[in-house]
Amino acid sequence: MEQKIRRDLNMGTNLRRLRDRADMSQEKLCAELQRRGCDIGRTTYAKYEAGELNIRASVLVQLRKIYGCTYDDFFEGLG
């Protein structure tokens, strides 16, 4: 029997859009996240944007503060 892998919805496109809108590189963003207590490296963050890794809630909380956005902005177009 063939097993189908179900891809979950991911917010990678929205994460990239918000980062671009804030005019931040992944490196600069990760440095700011680390300053705020989130131990996130650039390669991990790149996987969030690529949809290869699910983002932790604690990172979303800090991203919302950095970007000054709403949580809805992270989930735009996914519903």
C-alpha positions, 0 to 999 in steps of 0.5 A: 500500500502506498503511503501518502505524506500529508503536508501541513499548512505552513506560514513560511511565506508570511514569515518571509513577507513580514521580515522583508517588510521590516527590512531585516536579513535573517541574520539580523532577525536571529540576532534580535531573537537571541537578544530576546531569549530565543535561541534561534540560528539562521539555518533554523529560521531559514527552515521556518521560512521554507516550511521545513520546520514548524515554528515554536510559539515562543518565537512567534510571540517575539516576532510579533513584538519585533514586527509590531504585527498581529498574530493574524498576519502570521496566518494570512491566507492559510484558512 
